[in-house]
């Protein structure tokens, strides 16, 4: 279980101590990731073969304009798993979304979209909302396995007990590819900095702050580990002392885009194997993976005994977990020790 708290200048990713405000809580559930769904159906090997992927594409920097409006790298690949429910419109229309600190836009499928992924998910119907207003801006989000294109509109967005009026959000027109088709979630609610929002859209949390809908400019995540396990939540405007023990460890944000921080080093068995001189990283609720440049990641994988398996994917025999080493991340001078059962993503492959 881990808790992540952020505000305009700081990010913290382990434990917290005080609780000052009346929070807005959104219950989260840990569902199946696209990776697990494909594995259960015996489709993962073929998917990886047809869709080679560079996981670092998500973190290439701010949005770049093009003729279709704006573009953004992949919001995620196969490992999104924590979802919550929001509503949009009057009367409200409900959607399952990923609360993602690694992106900055809110978008959901819409009635304008006829792609298979849209037909299989809840779609926003603009005509059914008396408060909806369409903009003249377009957006395009490029995926490693497809893309999403759409338009921007404005409507009331409800997050738990908070109503955000005239919130800008994306309505998909096309969602080609199979990634979104297999996903359990409908859309994504980005919690990165506003400067990284595509098409200049105002983020949900920026509006919460500017409209004084939260008492403190911070949010917190509490994530349980098992599929279907209750208790996970995201808290807006504060944090819950019942979710942690110990003291606050604050880590300065180095770049106000994603929640970017400095990692001092990565060690295995007490030896530095990555980030020898420090390296930049982001705290990202929108992925279940630890991602980095090829060479340092290969050194970590070698030290823990990982071997090549499926296309570009390394793995370990889960029977070896009791004898595998801890991996230690030193952040702002403090060591965070990950045990093998915490850093190994356990997947059952269908024969």
C-alpha positions in Angstrom: 0.0 0.0 0.0 1.3 3.4 -0.9 0.1 7.0 -0.5 1.0 9.8 -2.9 0.4 13.4 -2.0 1.0 16.4 -4.2 0.6 20.1 -4.3 2.0 23.0 -6.3 5.6 22.6 -5.1 6.1 19.2 -3.4 5.3 15.6 -3.9 5.5 12.8 -1.3 5.2 9.1 -2.0 5.2 7.1 1.3 3.7 8.3 4.6 1.9 11.3 6.0 1.1 12.5 9.5 -1.5 15.3 9.8 -5.0 15.8 8.5 -6.2 19.4 8.3 -9.2 19.7 6.0 -12.5 18.1 5.1 -11.6 15.9 2.2 -13.3 15.0 -1.0 -12.9 11.2 -1.4 -13.2 9.1 -4.5 -13.3 5.4 -3.9 -11.0 3.5 -6.3 -11.0 -0.2 -7.2 -8.2 -2.3 -8.5 -9.5 -4.0 -11.6 -7.8 -6.1 -14.3 -5.2 -4.4 -16.4 -5.2 -4.8 -20.2 -2.1 -7.0 -19.8 -3.9 -9.3 -17.5 -7.0 -9.4 -19.7 -4.9 -10.3 -22.7 -3.0 -12.9 -20.8 -6.1 -14.6 -19.5 -7.5 -14.8 -23.1 -4.2 -16.2 -24.5 -3.7 -13.0 -26.6 -0.8 -11.3 -24.9 2.0 -12.9 -26.8 0.4 -12.1 -30.2 -0.3 -8.5 -29.0 3.3 -7.9 -27.9 4.5 -9.3 -31.2 2.3 -7.0 -33.3 2.7 -3.9 -31.1 6.4 -3.3 -30.2 6.5 -0.4 -27.7 8.9 2.1 -26.2 7.6 2.7 -22.6 9.6 5.9 -22.4 7.4 7.5 -25.1 5.1 8.7 -22.3 7.7 10.9 -20.8 9.0 12.9 -23.8 8.0 16.3 -22.5 5.3 18.9 -23.1 2.6 18.6 -25.8 3.5 19.6 -29.3 1.1 21.3 -31.7 0.2 19.8 -35.0 -2.4 20.4 -37.8 -5.1 18.5 -35.9 -4.8 20.5 -32.7 -2.5 19.0 -30.0 -0.8 15.7 -29.4 0.5 13.9 -26.4 2.5 10.8 -26.0 1.0 7.5 -24.7 -1.0 8.0 -21.5 -0.3 4.4 -20.7 0.4 1.0 -22.2 -1.0 -2.3 -20.6 -0.8 -1.8 -16.9 -3.4 0.7 -15.7 -5.4 -0.9 -12.9 -6.8 1.6 -10.4 -10.1 3.1 -11.4 -12.8 5.4 -9.9 -16.1 6.9 -11.0 -16.9 10.5 -11.9 -19.9 12.0 -13.7 -20.3 14.7 -16.4 -23.3 16.7 -17.5 -26.8 17.6 -16.3 -28.3 15.2 -15.4 -25.0 13.4 -14.6 -23.6 10.7 -16.9 -21.2 8.3 -15.1 -17.8 7.1 -16.3 -15.0 4.9 -15.0 -11.7 6.8 -15.2 -8.1 6.5 -14.3 -6.8 9.3 -12.0 -3.4 9.8 -13.7 -0.7 12.0 -12.4 1.3 11.3 -15.5 -1.0 13.3 -17.8 -3.1 16.4 -17.5 -6.3 16.1 -19.5 -9.7 14.7 -18.8 -11.3 12.8 -21.7 -14.1 10.2 -22.1 -15.7 8.4 -25.0 -18.5 10.2 -26.7 -21.6 9.6 -28.8 -19.6 11.1 -31.7 -17.4 7.9 -31.7 -18.2 4.7 -33.6 -14.9 2.9 -33.0 -15.1 -0.6 -31.4 -13.5 0.7 -28.2 -16.3 3.3 -27.9 -19.1 0.9 -28.6 -17.8 -1.3 -25.8 -17.7 1.5 -23.2 -19.9 4.2 -21.7 -20.2 7.2 -24.0 -21.0 10.8 -23.2 -24.1 12.1 -24.9 -23.9 15.9 -25.4 -27.5 16.2 -26.4 -28.6 14.7 -23.1 -26.9 17.4 -21.0 -28.5 20.8 -20.6 -25.2 22.3 -19.4 -22.9 21.1 -22.2 -21.1 23.5 -24.5 -19.0 22.5 -27.5 -15.7 24.3 -28.2 -13.9 24.8 -31.5 -10.7 23.0 -30.4 -9.6 19.5 -31.3 -7.2 17.1 -29.6 -5.2 14.1 -30.7 -3.6 11.7 -28.2 -1.1 9.3 -29.9 -0.8 5.8 -28.5 1.8 3.1 -29.0 -1.0 0.8 -30.1 -3.4 3.3 -31.7 -4.7 6.8 -31.0 -7.5 8.9 -29.7 -8.8 11.9 -31.5 -11.7 14.2 -30.4 -13.0 17.6 -29.6 -13.1 19.7 -26.5 -16.2 20.7 -24.7 -17.4 22.2 -21.4 -19.8 20.8 -18.8 -20.2 20.2 -15.1 -17.9 17.5 -13.8 -18.7 15.9 -10.5 -15.8 14.3 -8.6 -17.3 12.7 -5.4 -19.2 15.6 -3.7 -17.5 18.4 -5.7 -19.2 20.0 -8.8 -16.8 21.8 -11.2 -18.8 23.9 -13.5 -17.7 24.6 -17.1 -14.9 22.1 -16.9 -13.1 21.6 -20.2 -12.8 17.9 -21.3 -12.2 15.8 -24.3 -14.9 13.9 -26.2 -13.4 11.1 -28.3 -14.4 10.8 -32.0 -12.1 8.0 -32.9 -10.3 5.4 -30.7 -8.6 3.0 -33.2 -6.5 0.1 -32.0 -7.2 -2.7 -29.5 -5.7 -1.2 -26.3 -8.7 0.9 -25.4 -11.1 -1.9 -26.6 -9.8 -4.3 -23.9 -9.5 -1.6 -21.1 -11.9 -1.8 -18.2 -11.9 2.0 -17.8 -13.8 4.5 -20.1 -11.5 7.5 -19.9 -8.7 9.3 -18.1 -8.6 12.2 -15.6 -5.2 13.7 -15.7 -3.7 15.2 -12.5 -0.4 16.5 -13.9 0.4 20.2 -14.1 -1.8 22.5 -16.2 1.1 23.5 -18.5 1.2 19.9 -19.8 -2.5 19.8 -20.8 -3.0 19.4 -24.5 -4.9 22.1 -26.4 -4.4 24.4 -23.4 -7.2 22.8 -21.5 -7.6 23.7 -17.8 -7.2 20.7 -15.6 -9.7 19.4 -13.1 -7.5 20.1 -10.1 -6.6 23.6 -11.3 -10.3 24.4 -11.4 -10.8 22.8 -7.9 -8.2 25.2 -6.6 -9.3 28.3 -8.5 -12.9 27.9 -7.5 -11.9 27.2 -3.9 -13.6 23.8 -3.9 -10.8 22.3 -1.8 -9.4 23.7 1.5 -5.8 22.6 0.8 -4.0 22.5 -2.6 -3.1 18.8 -2.4 -4.4 15.4 -3.2 -3.5 11.9 -1.9 -3.7 8.4 -3.2 -4.1 5.2 -1.1 -3.7 2.0 -3.1 -4.4 -1.5 -1.9 -2.6 -4.3 -3.6 -5.1 -7.1 -4.5 -7.5 -7.2 -7.4 -11.0 -6.3 -6.1 -9.7 -5.4 -2.7 -11.6 -2.4 -1.1 -10.1 0.6 0.6 -8.3 2.3 -2.3 -9.1 6.0 -2.7 -8.0 9.4 -4.0 -8.5 12.3 -1.6 -8.7 15.9 -2.9 -8.0 18.7 -0.4 -6.2 16.8 2.2 -4.9 13.3 3.3 -6.0 10.7 5.8 -3.8 9.8 8.8 -5.4 6.3 9.0 -3.6 5.3 5.8 -0.1 5.5 7.1 2.3 5.4 9.9 5.5 7.4 10.5 6.5 10.9 9.5 6.1 13.0 6.4 8.9 12.8 3.8 8.6 15.7 1.4 10.4 15.6 -1.9 10.8 18.8 -4.0 9.4 18.9 -7.5 12.2 19.5 -10.0 10.0 20.2 -13.1 6.4 21.4 -12.9 5.0 19.2 -15.7 4.5 15.7 -14.5 5.2 15.2 -10.7 9.0 15.1 -11.4 11.5 14.5 -8.7 15.2 13.6 -8.3 16.2 10.0 -7.4 19.6 9.9 -5.7 20.4 6.3 -6.5 19.1 2.8 -7.0 20.8 -0.1 -5.2 20.6 -3.9 -5.1 22.3 -5.7 -2.3 23.8 -2.4 -1.2 25.5 -1.8 -4.5 24.5 1.2 -6.7 23.2 -0.2 -10.0 21.4 2.8 -11.5 21.2 6.6 -11.0 24.8 6.7 -9.9 24.9 10.5 -10.1 21.2 11.0 -9.5 18.4 10.9 -12.1 15.1 12.5 -12.8 11.9 10.5 -12.3 8.1 11.0 -12.0 5.6 9.7 -9.5 3.0 8.3 -11.8 -0.3 6.8 -10.7 -1.1 6.0 -14.3 1.3 3.1 -14.6 2.2 0.0 -12.6 5.7 -0.2 -13.9 9.1 1.1 -12.9 10.4 2.5 -16.2 13.8 3.9 -17.1 16.5 4.0 -19.8 17.5 0.6 -21.2 21.0 0.3 -19.7 20.1 1.0 -16.1 17.0 -1.1 -16.2 19.0 -4.0 -17.7 21.4 -3.8 -14.8 18.6 -3.9 -12.3 17.0 -6.9 -14.1 20.4 -8.7 -14.2 20.8 -8.2 -10.5 17.4 -9.6 -9.6 17.8 -12.6 -12.0 15.3 -11.5 -14.7 15.5 -13.3 -18.1 14.1 -12.7 -21.5 10.6 -14.1 -22.1 8.0 -12.6 -24.5 8.8 -9.9 -27.0 11.0 -7.2 -25.2 9.6 -8.5 -21.8 11.8 -10.0 -19.1 10.5 -12.1 -16.3 11.4 -14.2 -13.2 10.1 -17.5 -11.9 7.7 -16.5 -9.1 8.9 -19.4 -7.1 12.2 -17.5 -6.7 10.6 -14.5 -4.9 11.6 -15.6 -1.4 15.3 -15.6 -2.3 15.4 -12.5 -4.6 17.1 -9.3 -3.3 15.5 -6.0 -2.2 15.8 -3.0 -4.6 16.4 0.3 -2.8 15.5 3.7 -4.1 17.1 6.6 -2.3 15.1 9.8 -2.7 16.0 13.0 -1.0 18.4 11.1 1.2 15.9 8.5 2.4 16.0 4.8 1.5 12.8 3.1 0.3 13.2 -0.6 0.1 11.1 -2.6 -2.3 10.7 -6.4 -1.6 10.5 -8.9 -4.5 6.7 -9.3 -4.1 6.4 -5.5 -4.4 8.5 -4.9 -7.6 7.5 -8.1 -9.5 4.3 -7.9 -11.5 2.8 -11.3 -11.2 0.9 -12.4 -14.3 -0.7 -15.8 -15.1 -0.3 -16.8 -18.7 -3.0 -18.9 -20.3 -1.5 -22.0 -22.0 
